[in-house]
Amino acid sequence: MKLGLLTSSRADFGIYMPLIQKIIKDEFFHLSVIAFGAHTAHANSPSMEEIQKAHIKNIYKIPCLLSNDEPIGIASSYALTACKFADFWSNNLFDYVLCLGDRFEMNAAIQAGIPYGVKFAHLHGGETTLGAIDNIYRHQITLASKIHFVATPHHAKRVNDIIGTNNTNNVYTVGALSLDEFEHIPLLSNIEFRSVYNLPLEEEYILITFHPETVAPEQNELFAHEVYHALSALAKNYFLVISMPNADTLGSLYRESLTRLKSTMPNKVHLSETFGKINYFSAMKHATIVLGNSSSGIIEAASLKKYVVNVGDRQKGRDQSSNVINCPFAKDDIIQSVVQAIKLGAYNGTNIYYAPGTANQIINIMKKNNFQ
């Protein structure tokens, strides 16, 4: 099978890795990785180096992301991505193309493939994030896809509602791919992780990721202000390890607030552009709690026994395990929720996104569909 794999960021490539590692060892597949978006935004991209180290023979690079995160910049990047992929799909044929998630640039690449009849296999469809326009992109990707690999039975039902059919033959509940063989990921020890990033050895830290709410972008200036003051207060008692925002509309507002926080409290804050999968999960494992509005708090944190303070509406509507505490974008609410989460200690419940053998399930399903 000639299989393509679309990746637009280090985040989605890290999720794909358990599947990639199995596919490249299976002679049934001829894998090509199609890298674009954040991977190609800079000449010496660390995420491109990560792709090249994965022993993938065929790698396509398609530059198409503009640096402007205003609505005009996002719309222009979307249009540029669609144009670049219109040319790409006209010159490259695949039996199936794997795609993941809900990013705007991922959707642009996929929509460009519709006139060419590209067969997309979508991971993580059927989820809902009411506070992000990614919700729209995700559902558009679902409509453009032929096969659907969803994380939970509820998401399977949602996909069937979206595609408007009771035929569930092409909708498969396989769990979250990022959790595949999660217990075997070679995470760093606490001392190793702190040493790599020069973090204080004794001080507890909170792992933090904030992205803008793109459904109501006009509120992000206020939200970034509240985050700054909440984190300033929390830094008096905890070290803050912060993963910087991605390239969403007005993400620069949060980036500016977090950079200002680092400049005013340099000994209490660590900022990271990209941790990479192993280092990010190592950071989560050794954190006291997780704070922010990232999907990683919803999907992976429960498997690392962490409570999560989920702020605002970005993840609203997404299925949650019982480790998640929700609060609004308000300084006092954030602080009170963090205190509550810390008092709870380690989370000992289950993760609704986990299912055994996710990567193997996907591989077996792809092989079966190749003969249909």
GUNU-253032 format. One record per residue (C-alpha): residue in one letter; x, y, z. Coordinates in steps of 0.001 Angstrom, whole numbers, padded with zeros to 6 digits, always signed. Example, Ala and Ser with C-alpha at 12.3 -4.5 7.8 and 13.67 -1.06 7.14 Angstrom:
A+012300-004500+007800 S+013670-001060+007140 
***
This chain:
M+000000+000000+000000 K+001268+003446-000935 L+000514+005420+002221 G+000879+009153+002778 L+000990+010825+006183 L+000222+014526+006656 T+002004+016287+009520 S+001889+020036+010154 S+003606+020288+013536 R+005868+018591+016042 A+002797+017933+018180 D+000938+015784+015651 F+004142+014055+014518 G+004765+012977+018117 I+001260+011492+018260 Y+001859+009598+015012 M+005172+008074+016166 P+003868+004760+017623 L+002134+004139+014292 I+005071+005283+012150 Q+007474+002985+014004 K+005296-000030+013187 I+004517+000989+009595 I+008163+001418+008533 K+008865-002154+009689 D+005940-003584+007723 E+006717-004378+004066 F+003036-004069+003204 F+003341-000281+003399 H+005358+002227+001392 L+005239+005296+003614 S+005735+008921+002574 V+005603+011733+005130 I+004259+015058+003871 A+005590+017798+006161 F+004213+021350+006056 G+002945+024073+008399 A+005195+024667+011407 H+007671+022020+010203 T+008690+024218+007287 A+008227+027662+008846 H+011963+027986+009595 A+015064+026963+007674 N+016506+024882+010524 S+013338+023482+012051 P+013940+021126+015019 S+010784+019242+014105 M+012097+018535+010591 E+015237+017104+012179 E+012960+014876+014265 I+011207+013599+011126 Q+014524+012913+009409 K+015745+010916+012417 A+012715+008602+012200 H+014241+006617+009286 I+011486+007537+006847 K+012665+007094+003251 N+010275+009457+001491 I+009759+012942+002929 Y+008014+015782+001103 K+008407+019354+002401 I+005770+021930+001487 P+006366+025476+002889 C+003084+027321+003280 L+002777+028965+006728 L+002902+032759+007127 S+004138+034312+010373 N+001207+036717+010871 D-001273+035316+013441 E-003943+037958+012807 P-007110+036639+011092 I-005839+037904+007725 G-002600+035975+008233 I-004390+032743+009167 A-006752+033072+006195 S-003842+033796+003856 S-001877+030805+005181 Y-004960+028646+004635 A-005258+029824+001032 L-001542+029363+000367 T-001630+025854+001835 A-004612+024906-000328 C-002840+026213-003453 K+000383+024348-002678 F-001508+021115-002052 A-003624+021485-005173 D-000366+021145-007084 F+000918+018378-004802 W-002161+016154-005111 S-002181+016559-008890 N+001320+015075-009060 N+001281+012481-006269 L-001034+009505-005862 F-001571+007450-002692 D-003843+004561-001780 Y-004631+006349+001498 V-003410+009467+003302 L-003388+009622+007092 C-004394+012919+008681 L-004778+013886+012314 G-006717+016382+014350 D-008087+019790+013566 R-005479+022400+012649 F-006431+024994+010010 E-003440+024128+007809 M-004294+020405+008027 N-007817+021184+006874 A-006546+023325+003983 A-004342+020472+002716 I-007256+018049+002912 Q-009851+020276+001270 A-007472+020703-001666 G-007481+016923-002081 I-011249+016571-002483 P-011373+017270-006262 Y-008612+014694-006743 G-010496+011982-004861 V-007750+011554-002261 K-008729+008886+000269 F-008085+010354+003700 A-007985+008335+006926 H-008690+010690+009838 L-007591+010282+013452 H-009373+012029+016351 G-012567+012948+014553 G-015871+013366+016360 E-014417+015456+019181 T-015812+018839+020167 T-013922+021993+021179 L-016428+024819+021344 G-013855+027475+022230 A-011766+027001+019090 I-012478+027336+015389 D-010578+024051+015128 N-013976+022539+015895 I-015122+023579+012413 Y-011921+022389+010751 R-012154+018996+012466 H-015677+018373+011248 Q-014737+019476+007714 I-011874+016959+007763 T-014329+014288+008919 L-016617+015020+005951 A-013655+014778+003553 S-012378+011458+004954 K-013142+007880+003961 I-011922+006087+007116 H-012280+007361+010680 F-010160+006284+013651 V-011813+007739+016748 A-010794+007657+020386 T-014051+006779+022185 P-017479+005285+021374 H-019064+008710+021884 H-016792+010141+019191 A-017777+007303+016850 K-021427+008246+017261 R-020574+011886+016615 V-018741+011022+013385 N-021735+009062+012165 D-023958+012051+012936 I-021630+014312+010942 I-021319+012103+007871 G-025039+011399+007962 T-025065+007633+007773 N-025863+004687+010002 N-023249+002604+008195 T-020460+002253+010752 N-018196+000092+008561 N-015632+002873+008128 V-015762+004298+011673 Y-013455+002537+014133 T-013055+003156+017871 V-009345+002543+018531 G-008435+004830+021460 A-005988+007745+021380 L-002853+006940+019368 S-000650+009040+021664 L-001383+006533+024460 D-000303+003478+022449 E+002160+001473+024580 F+002323+004571+026765 E+003816+002635+029652 H+006853+001753+027505 I+007795+005305+026472 P+011353+005935+027775 L+010548+008976+029892 L+013305+010883+031640 S+013695+010603+035387 N+012903+013677+037451 I+016604+014501+037854 E+017332+013898+034159 F+014476+016127+033023 R+015382+018952+035368 S+019023+018701+034326 V+018219+018935+030605 Y+016262+022170+031112 N+018269+023529+034043 L+015289+023525+036401 P+015656+023761+040197 L+016020+020278+041694 E+013950+020764+044839 E+011125+023092+043815 E+007753+021689+042699 Y+006601+022910+039313 I+003359+023319+037357 L+003313+022367+033672 I+001460+025055+031709 T+000189+025393+028135 F-002142+028169+026995 H-003498+028686+023491 P-005882+031453+022338 E-009623+030943+022193 T-010209+031379+018484 V-014016+031370+018477 A-014067+034711+020306 P-010663+036246+019422 E-011599+039689+020722 Q-011499+038332+024302 N-007934+037042+024100 E-006369+040309+025239 L-008367+040082+028482 F-007660+036348+028835 A-003907+036846+028348 H-004019+039577+031008 E-005762+037252+033496 V-003276+034461+032765 Y-000342+036801+033381 H-001618+037872+036799 A-002661+034358+037826 L+000745+032940+036923 S+002517+035833+038660 A+000709+034893+041876 L+001326+031150+041475 A+005032+031702+040829 K+005449+032901+044409 N+005012+029290+045561 Y+005722+027161+042484 F+008151+027039+039619 L+006375+027394+036241 V+007333+025265+033231 I+005540+026741+030220 S+005097+025358+026712 M+004572+028303+024378 P+001386+028816+022274 N+001042+027431+018770 A+000329+029415+015587 D-003342+030180+016225 T-005156+033470+015734 L-003734+036023+018227 G-001458+033506+019907 S+001070+036341+020043 L-000955+037986+022851 Y-000243+035024+025144 R+003313+034784+023909 E+003909+038434+024849 S+002376+037950+028319 L+004430+034824+028989 T+007618+036448+027763 R+006944+039421+030051 L+006354+037026+032948 K+009720+035396+032285 S+011471+038777+032193 T+009945+039896+035513 M+010438+036539+037306 P+013421+034931+035524 N+014205+032516+038370 K+010650+031175+038610 V+009726+030575+034962 H+010991+028331+032158 L+009678+028879+028616 S+009949+026184+025942 E+009028+026488+022269 T+009010+022743+021644 F+009694+019975+024147 G+009184+017048+021806 K+007070+014039+022775 I+009374+012293+025248 N+010457+015463+027024 Y+006917+016845+027147 F+005502+013695+028712 S+008497+013608+031059 A+007619+017168+032066 M+004029+016086+032688 K+005037+013019+034691 H+007117+015020+037147 A+004836+018074+037373 T+002669+018683+040423 I-000346+019400+038199 V-001100+020489+034626 L-002618+023915+033893 G-003936+025520+030709 N-006271+024749+027828 S-004384+022203+025744 S-005805+018896+024510 S-002884+017107+026175 G-004428+017872+029550 I-007651+016234+028424 I-006235+013229+026558 E-002900+012211+028087 A-002632+013639+031614 A-004891+011008+033209 S-002492+008257+032104 L+000303+010041+033959 K-001841+010323+037106 K-002105+014108+036939 Y-004956+016410+037829 V-005582+019131+035277 V-006954+022645+035623 N-008609+023276+032259 V-009189+026995+031703 G-011859+028558+029513 D-013869+027134+026633 R-011206+026004+024149 Q-011717+022342+025147 K-015395+022736+026058 G-017448+019840+024740 R-014522+017399+024595 D-015024+014194+026625 Q-013129+014338+029924 S-011850+011853+032467 S-012491+012652+036121 N-009041+014247+036602 V-010130+017518+034962 I-011155+020621+036931 N-012724+023308+034743 C-012577+027033+035451 P-013045+030348+033577 F-010348+032737+032363 A-010281+034727+035600 K-007274+035198+037873 D-008937+034222+041165 D-010715+031200+039679 I-007491+029924+038143 I-005607+030266+041431 Q-008374+028618+043478 S-008641+025719+041010 V-004871+025176+041085 V-004899+025060+044891 Q-007779+022570+044772 A-005984+020350+042241 I-002739+020328+044211 K-004548+019270+047395 L-005955+016226+045562 G-002488+014735+045042 A-002065+011967+042465 Y-004972+010988+040224 N-005832+007297+040561 G-008756+007013+038149 T-008984+005771+034571 N-008377+007452+031224 I-011371+007239+028876 Y-009071+007824+025877 Y-006977+004700+026427 A-007477+001476+024476 P-004921-001340+024103 G-003039-001768+020821 T-004202+001381+019040 A-001429+001385+016411 N-001891-002306+015610 Q-005644-001794+015258 I-005091+001015+012745 I-002591-001034+010731 N-004909-004043+010531 I-007848-001870+009489 M-005781-000133+006790 K-004721-003494+005377 K-008329-004698+005318 N-009520-001544+003572 N-006843-001877+000888 F-008707-004885-000469 Q-012199-003356-000377 
***
